[in-house]
Amino acid sequence: MKLVINGDDLGYTRANSEGIFQAYEEGILRSTTALTNSKYFEEYIKKAEKEHPGLGVGVHMTLTLGAPLTQNKTLTDPDTGEFWPGRKKVWEMNPDYDEIYAEWKAQIERFISVTGHKPTHLDSHHSVHDATPEAKAVSLRLAEEYGLQLRRYSSYKFVAGFYGPVATAETLIRLLEENKDSDIEIMCHPGWCDLELYRMSSYAADRVKELDVLCSPEVLRYVRENQIELCHY
């Protein structure tokens, strides 16, 4: 069994990014995806490549957090210059899917321009990449263009259920046991919590709880005893 534990949101804040690194160093995480439009992206992708070369880093495409990398007419709030907030607002504003394609392509290209190579894979913040049939078509087009795997449409079965109140060691071990005959990806959001993250995200202290689970002795023991291969895309 191959297992991709992917920590979403690299570069969101310093605290959550450091927590992702700790989950790699001390736990079972081997994959992450970066918000390339974030102010900490360059700092943390360079730190990942220098200090954690075995950590796979993909692109966490976004339409719901921060400012865009492209000029557009339908994806941003004109009063703030940032993406429409929340999971639903962008779809209510009848977005131009050509603008979405251009924006996500720019986010991928920023990764390449900073690192000099392609990301390991693609996924998205708030699951925008397949929130609508048209968004799914755009993301699959980009995955094909760049020769990358895409969450939920890859060689790894995507397994949900590790989030919030159920992000426990018992849940994680159950998910692994239920899928022990498959190669899977489990999404997670480990992190440290500081004032910046607390102010920016409703999912703040829960990231520390996830980090604790990913580094817990019982989870590490289960993975070792069941000869699960920890990997990235």
C-alpha positions as MATLAB code, in Angstrom:
seq = 'MKLVINGDDLGYTRANSEGIFQAYEEGILRSTTALTNSKYFEEYIKKAEKEHPGLGVGVHMTLTLGAPLTQNKTLTDPDTGEFWPGRKKVWEMNPDYDEIYAEWKAQIERFISVTGHKPTHLDSHHSVHDATPEAKAVSLRLAEEYGLQLRRYSSYKFVAGFYGPVATAETLIRLLEENKDSDIEIMCHPGWCDLELYRMSSYAADRVKELDVLCSPEVLRYVRENQIELCHY';
ca = [
       0.000    0.000    0.000;
       1.251    3.461   -0.934;
       0.051    6.363    1.172;
       0.123   10.057    0.284;
      -0.581   12.208    3.308;
      -0.875   15.689    1.797;
      -0.692   18.814    3.944;
      -2.668   21.552    2.219;
      -1.855   25.285    2.436;
       1.954   25.546    2.433;
       2.766   29.261    2.509;
      -0.559   30.311    4.012;
       1.159   31.551    7.181;
       4.533   30.899    8.755;
       2.931   28.933   11.594;
       0.953   26.487    9.506;
       3.919   26.045    7.132;
       6.272   25.180    9.970;
       3.719   22.676   11.204;
       3.676   20.988    7.809;
       7.451   20.642    7.998;
       7.195   19.117   11.479;
       4.622   16.605   10.213;
       7.177   15.610    7.571;
      10.124   15.434    9.961;
       8.402   13.630   12.820;
       5.269   12.121   11.322;
       3.837   10.426    8.257;
       3.380   13.402    5.935;
       5.419   13.285    2.708;
       3.455   15.641    0.467;
       2.165   19.202    0.552;
       0.623   21.740   -1.801;
       1.566   25.412   -1.901;
      -0.543   28.528   -2.251;
       1.608   30.250   -4.842;
      -0.267   33.550   -4.494;
       0.543   33.815   -0.783;
       3.096   36.238    0.644;
       5.056   33.401    2.247;
       5.185   31.159   -0.819;
       8.712   31.947   -1.965;
      10.129   31.772    1.558;
       8.627   28.373    2.261;
       9.098   26.696   -1.096;
      12.778   27.601   -0.921;
      12.957   26.324    2.648;
      11.217   23.103    1.636;
      13.660   22.438   -1.183;
      16.738   23.317    0.871;
      15.873   21.655    4.168;
      13.325   18.975    3.229;
      14.257   17.663   -0.229;
      12.193   14.492    0.232;
       8.980   16.467    0.653;
       6.881   16.540   -2.524;
       5.322   19.944   -3.221;
       2.392   20.538   -5.547;
       0.243   23.574   -6.325;
      -2.830   24.337   -4.230;
      -4.888   26.202   -6.816;
      -7.135   28.825   -5.308;
     -10.018   31.139   -6.147;
     -11.077   31.860   -2.569;
      -8.038   33.109   -0.667;
      -5.816   36.142   -1.146;
      -5.212   38.172   -4.281;
      -5.048   36.813   -7.837;
      -1.917   36.717   -9.961;
      -3.824   37.841  -13.066;
      -6.066   40.713  -14.068;
      -9.697   39.643  -14.258;
     -13.240   40.947  -14.193;
     -15.177   38.139  -12.533;
     -13.004   36.499   -9.890;
     -12.337   39.294   -7.416;
     -14.153   41.729   -5.181;
     -13.539   45.177   -6.712;
     -13.546   46.765   -3.270;
     -10.674   44.640   -1.960;
      -8.861   43.410   -5.051;
      -8.920   39.920   -3.535;
     -10.799   36.770   -4.439;
     -14.415   36.568   -3.358;
     -14.363   35.096    0.176;
     -15.813   31.750    1.137;
     -16.481   28.553   -0.763;
     -19.614   29.640   -2.637;
     -19.392   33.323   -3.569;
     -17.206   32.935   -6.656;
     -19.717   30.534   -8.232;
     -22.598   32.878   -7.460;
     -20.799   35.646   -9.380;
     -20.898   33.736  -12.683;
     -17.139   33.492  -13.153;
     -15.486   33.514  -16.551;
     -13.858   30.100  -16.928;
     -11.270   31.474  -19.331;
     -10.202   33.774  -16.492;
     -10.086   30.793  -14.129;
      -7.879   28.916  -16.583;
      -5.545   31.922  -16.881;
      -5.375   32.379  -13.109;
      -4.668   28.758  -12.279;
      -2.096   28.593  -15.060;
      -0.405   31.671  -13.581;
      -0.334   30.010  -10.158;
       1.349   26.934  -11.652;
       3.774   29.092  -13.630;
       4.760   31.002  -10.509;
       5.745   27.730   -8.889;
       7.872   26.854  -11.905;
       9.465   30.303  -12.103;
      10.538   30.183   -8.445;
      11.709   26.558   -8.315;
      12.851   25.918  -11.865;
      10.761   22.750  -12.127;
       7.169   21.526  -12.215;
       5.183   20.787   -9.046;
       4.497   17.199   -8.077;
       0.723   17.468   -8.587;
      -2.328   19.720   -8.429;
      -5.183   20.138   -5.976;
      -7.104   23.139   -4.693;
      -8.160   25.287   -1.777;
     -11.784   24.656   -0.792;
     -11.920   22.010   -3.546;
     -12.549   24.632   -6.219;
     -10.859   22.546   -8.905;
     -13.953   20.389   -9.393;
     -16.625   22.439   -7.644;
     -18.452   22.741  -10.979;
     -18.255   20.655  -14.158;
     -16.620   23.584  -15.929;
     -13.989   24.013  -13.199;
     -13.256   20.299  -13.365;
     -12.733   20.590  -17.123;
     -10.302   23.480  -16.613;
      -8.298   21.662  -13.957;
      -8.125   18.453  -16.007;
      -6.951   20.495  -18.993;
      -4.148   22.020  -16.933;
      -3.179   18.655  -15.463;
      -2.872   17.260  -18.976;
      -0.928   20.279  -20.244;
       1.654   20.003  -17.479;
       1.654   16.224  -17.220;
       0.565   16.266  -13.577;
      -1.776   14.199  -11.461;
      -4.844   15.883  -10.024;
      -6.536   15.157   -6.719;
      -9.506   12.813   -7.121;
      -8.554   12.047  -10.731;
      -5.203   10.363  -10.216;
      -3.675    6.954   -9.636;
      -4.250    7.480   -5.909;
      -7.742    6.974   -4.505;
      -8.789   10.079   -2.600;
     -10.044    9.205    0.876;
     -11.976   11.857    2.793;
     -12.960   11.905    6.436;
      -9.923   13.257    8.296;
     -10.956   16.786    9.285;
     -12.235   18.750   12.253;
     -13.713   16.747   15.145;
     -12.986   13.413   13.417;
      -9.319   14.180   12.741;
      -8.181   11.669   15.343;
      -5.708    8.819   15.448;
      -8.599    6.366   15.619;
     -10.175    7.826   12.477;
      -6.898    7.851   10.567;
      -6.093    4.239   11.438;
      -9.639    3.197   10.501;
      -9.309    4.903    7.102;
      -6.009    3.135    6.497;
      -7.449   -0.206    7.547;
     -10.488    0.203    5.290;
      -8.288    1.003    2.282;
      -5.314   -1.263    2.920;
      -5.591   -2.844   -0.522;
      -5.404    0.498   -2.357;
      -2.927    3.301   -2.983;
      -4.545    6.348   -1.413;
      -4.271   10.061   -0.679;
      -5.575   11.583    2.534;
      -5.856   15.358    2.740;
      -4.851   17.040    5.975;
      -4.136   20.479    7.403;
      -1.422   20.195   10.060;
       0.124   23.338   11.453;
       1.203   25.415   14.353;
      -1.201   28.124   15.480;
      -0.089   31.706   16.041;
      -1.996   34.986   16.137;
      -1.793   35.464   12.370;
      -3.338   32.079   11.630;
      -5.918   32.518   14.376;
      -7.059   35.787   12.799;
      -7.028   34.493    9.221;
      -8.559   31.051    9.517;
     -11.517   29.474   11.267;
      -9.473   26.267   11.156;
      -6.627   27.247   13.475;
      -6.188   25.238   16.686;
      -7.508   22.181   14.860;
      -4.337   22.216   12.776;
      -2.282   21.541   15.895;
      -4.557   18.612   16.714;
      -3.995   17.188   13.236;
      -0.239   17.636   13.615;
      -0.366   15.703   16.872;
      -2.193   12.827   15.184;
       0.204   12.635   12.236;
       3.144   12.431   14.639;
       1.481   10.166   17.206;
       3.257    6.950   18.267;
       0.185    4.810   17.578;
      -0.138    6.061   13.989;
       3.595    5.683   13.360;
       3.451    2.167   14.791;
       0.462    1.183   12.632;
       2.178    2.422    9.474;
       5.394    0.597   10.339;
       3.761   -2.683   11.346;
       1.607   -2.748    8.209;
       4.545   -1.894    5.940;
       2.766    1.097    4.437;
       4.919    3.034    1.985;
       4.858    6.755    2.728;
       5.265    8.747   -0.483;
       4.268   11.747   -2.555;
       3.049   12.111   -6.132;
];
